[in-house]
């Protein structure tokens, strides 16, 4: 009787443990310590979103939004009065694309932005000199 009880408890614990590990695989967001965000960023600024404009990528498959941020203070990187922050998603005409999880900025939002250089080529689309994307660390 005790052997069966022990086996059942062990089996229940094993199933419970396996269930928890598979649930952990579904986590889409991972907290990144601020120190790591700053270290990995090429520019860290405090500022306010003063305008935004959405556009299609070259293949016409994704929409991106260029958020112009008026810089109040530079914590890391080269001083600038404004920077353009590219975020995924937006609205072009009657077409909208919402990306989740993703940063969604509105005009007049104020915050501290940890940014990396945008190597995707959005600078060419908007003829911008300083184009950045928000620092993210994928799992």
QUILINBEL-V591648 format. One line per field, one symbol per residue. psi: psi as a letter, one per 30 degrees, with the letter a starting at -180 (. if undefined). burial: 1 if it has 16 or more other ideal C-beta (glycine too) atoms within 10 Angstrom, else 0. Layout:
psi=???
burial=???
This chain:
psi=eeeeeeeeeeeeeeeeeeeeeeeeffkfkkkkkeeeeeefkfkjlkakjflkkllllefhflklkjjkkkkekkfkakklellkkklklakjbgkkkkkkklkjklkgkklkkjllkjgfgfeeeghlejkllkkljl.
burial=0000000000000000000000000000000000001000101110101001011100000011111110100000100100111111110000001000001010000000111001000110100101111110000
